[in-house]
Amino acid sequence: MNRRSLVGLLLLWSLGPLLWQVYTSFCSDQALIQPFVSHDQRWTLIHYQSVLNANPPFWRYLVNSLIVGISSTFLCLLLALPAAYALNRIPRQLSALSRLALVGAALFPYVLLFLALLELARALNLGNQLLALSLPYAALSQPLAILLLNNAFNDLPPELEDAAKLEGLSLFQRFRWIFIPLISPATASTAILVFLFSWNEYPIALTWISDSSKLTLPVAMARIAGSSIYSVPYGAYAAATVLGSIPLVLLVLIFQKPIVSGLTSGAVKG
């Protein structure tokens, strides 16, 4: 098998589920059950119409997820950037122990914290508040974000900060005008990963939000899938999946270069 064939198989394997969802979203219910139907009976837009004309409308779930994702990403980076810088400046032995603790925290299954987070939401009256979801999302994303950003800080030569100190720049000025622009690719890739986690998270959003007008996209899609006890609305669920994937695809396409640059920074030394 040559390289082109292997690449083609990998692309088919990766894009196959998405292509099948797109196909299913345009197929009529009859065509999904009976493969051999006429052309005019196969294709339909009724699934998209039912999703977009629902009450509440589907676009509201997209807006809710965008609000939660953007606020979570902003809060996570606001805390992770100075933490990653500080981790880079502490003694090496303590830094190694801190990284090991962060790796353990990043690998810890957050579902085990589910009941504790639920009790916290009840105690602080955080239920049915979209911005409140950014608190656990930002906290759960912190370990991975700090590790990725700390990698970027490690790539910066120490002479750069020494030169900035000689110019009389304060710590905030060095951080704002030198470090953040230089690690912007790593910051962009970290922001995308945090945003994706917030966009796709389900258990916390399911228990913290009960108001149907404030549901995030994963919870709303789960309700579409279980809207009938007699049948599974495959077409409507596929249409919701396609519509929910469009913002993520556009986001990755727009920030493709900084994402790749940030994920590969530090791969080659010297």
N, C-alpha and C positions, 0 to 999 in steps of 0.2 A: 504494500500500500504506500503510495507516494505521499508527499507532504500536503498537496492540494486536497487529496481525498480525505486525509485525516482532518484537515482544517474544516472541510465541508461537513464531515460527520460531527465534529465538535459544535459547529454553528447550528446544525440541525438539532442536536441534543439540547443546546442551550435555548434556542428560539422556538423549538417545537411546541412546548406548552403554551407560550404566548400566541403563536400562530393558530393553535387549536382553539384558544379562547376567542380570538378574533373571528374565526370561522363560525364557531358556535353562536356568537352574539348576533350574527346576521342570518342564521338559519331559523326557519320556522319550526314550531314544535313538531309539526308533522314530519318535516325533513329529518329531525333528530331521531325520530322513532323509525321512520321508513326511509332507508337510504335512496331508494329509487322513486323519486317523485319528479314531476315536471318542473321546468326551470322557473316558471312564474309562481309555483307553490313553494319553492325552496328558499328564496331570499326575501327578507323582510326587515323593516326597521321598527317593528312593534316593541321589541325588547328595549331598545334605547328610548322609545317614547314612554313606555311604562316606567322606566327608571327615572327619566328626567321630569316626568309629570307627576311623580309621587308626592305625597304630603307627609313630611316636609320634602322639598325638592332635593334631588341628589347633589346639586351644586353646593348646598349648605353644608353637607358633610365634607366636601372638599375644602371649603373655607375653614371649617372647624379644624381639620387636620393641618391645614397650612398655619393657622394661628398657633396651634400647639407645637408644631414642628419648628417654626421660626423662633418662638419664645424659648423653647427648650434649647435650641442650638445656640442662641445668643447667651443665655444664662450659663450654659456649659462652657463655652469659650471664654466668657468673662472670668470664670473661676479657674479654668484649666491653664490658660496662658501664663498668669503669674505663678501658678503652682509648678508648671513645667520649668519655668525659668529658675525658680528657687531650688528645684530638685537638681538642676544643672550646676548650681553654685555651692551646694553643701559638700562636706568632705566625702571622698570617694566611697569609703566603707559604709557610711550612713546612706549614701545615695544608692548603693547596691541593695541594701536591705529594703529601702523604700521602694525600689523598682520591683523587688520580689514580692512585696506586699501588694503592690498595684496589680501585678500579674495575677496573683491569687484572687484579688477583688474582681478583676475583669473576667476571670473564668468562673466565678461563683454564680450558680444558677439563681437568677433574681426571683424566680417563682417561689423560692423558699421564703422570701421576704414578703410574700403576698399578704398574709394575714396581718403582719405588723404594719404594713403600709395602709391597709384597710382600717385598722384601729386608729392609726394616726389621722387619717382623713376624717373619721368620725369625731375624734377628740377636738380637732382644729376646725371642724365645719368646712371642709374643703370640697365637699361633694357638689356636683353640677357646676363646677367652675373650670372653664377651659384652661385659663392661665395657671390654675393650681396644678394641673397635670405636668406642667413644665418642671415642677420641683422634683418629683421622683425621677422623671426622665433625665433631667440634667445630672442628678446625683448618680444614677445608674450608669450614665455614659462617662462620668468623670475619669475612672481608672484608665480606660482605653484612650481617651482624649489626652490625658496627661502623658501617657507613654509615647504616643505618636508625636506630640509637640516637643517632648523632651528630646526625642531623636533629632528633630530639626535644630534645636538649640545646640546639641552636641556637634553638629556639622559647622557651626559658626566658629571662626578662629577667635581665641581669647584676645589676640592683639586688636581686634576690632573694638572691643569694649574699652581697652586701655587707651586707644586713640580718642575715643569719644569722651573719656574722663579728662584727658588732657585738654580737650576743647571746652571743658567746663559744663558739659551736659549733665543734668541730674538723672537719677535713675528712671524717673517717669519719662523724661525726654529721650533717653537712650532706648527705652522700651517702645515708645510711640513712634519715633522717627527712624530708628535703625533696625531693631530686632523684628518688629511686626512686619514691615515691608519685606524683609529678607526671608522670612519663613511663611510668606503668604501662600505658596503652593501647599505646604503641609497643613496650614490652617484651613485651606479650602477643602482638602481631602478629608480632614477631621470633621469639618462642619457637615459635609455630605453624609458621612457615616452616622453622625449623631442625628441628623435629620431623618435618615432612613429608619433608624431605630424608633424614633418618635412617631414616624408616619405609620409604621407597621405594628406597633405595640398593641396588644389586645387585652390581656387580663386586667391590668390596672384601669384602663379606660372603661372596660365593661362594668367594673364595680364602683368606680368613682362618679360615673356619669349615668344618670337614669332619665334625664330629660331628653325626649326624642329629637328635639331641635338642636341639641348640643352634642349629639353623638359624633365620634370620630369615624373615619372611613372604615377601618376593620370591623368595628362593632356594627355599623350600619349594613355592611355587606353580609355579616353573619345573620342579621335579621332577615335580609332578603332571601338567603339560602334556606332559612327555616320559616318562611312566611306561610307555608301551607303544610298541613299534616298529611295530606293525601298524595302530594307529588313534589318533586324538587324542581324549582324554576331554573333549569339550566341556562336557558337563553338570557333571562334577566340577570342572573348572577354573572354570566360571562360578559354581558354589556357593562355591568358595574365594575368588573375587573379591568376591562379595557379603559373605561373612563378614569378609573383610579390610577392606572399606570401611566397615563399621558403626562401628568406633571413631573413624575419621576424621570421619565425618558427625556423630556425637555431639559430638566435640571442637569442630568448627566451629560447630554449633548452640549449644553452651553458651557459647562465647567469641565469638559473632558481633559483639556491640557493641564490645568492646575491639579486635577485629581491624579492623573498619571504621574506628573512631576512630583507631587507630594508623597505618593505611595512608594516611589522609587528613590526618594532622596536618601542618601546614606548607603545605597547599595554598592557603590564603588568608592573606594578610598584611594587617596593619593593623587 
